[in-house]
Amino acid sequence: MRPNKQIEDINVFMCTCAWCNKNIDETDEVFCVEAKTKRDLREQEGQIVKLLLEKTGRRISGMIVTGDSQAKLKGYDIAFMVCGPNCGKFLKKMLTEETGIIERV
């Protein structure tokens, strides 16, 4: 991945709700949903990935957490930014139903 493309992806990831795709302003409060996947994602640490939720057909963006992050220390592999508690609740519900890729939320 080109370095500039990666920076662009991170900026879009940080400013977009993974569930509703609403723009999150830099002054808005941001919420995070973390999940443990069934795959080894170490080679993708720090990268933004698109995940297809098969039950809904929805594509969501998540960041593969780094080995030294708080999320990884809690046992999670991927983090999703959401604009509020409601979107977080809906995303968690959908992720728990994606048993083929998600181990736990």
Secondary structure as UniProt FT lines:
FT   HELIX           3..14
FT   TURN            18..20
FT   TURN            26..27
FT   STRAND          31..37
FT   HELIX           42..44
FT   TURN            45..46
FT   STRAND          48..53
FT   TURN            54..57
FT   STRAND          58..64
FT   TURN            67..68
FT   HELIX           70..73
FT   TURN            74..75
FT   STRAND          78..82
FT   HELIX           85..97
FT   TURN            99..101
FT   STRAND          102..104
//
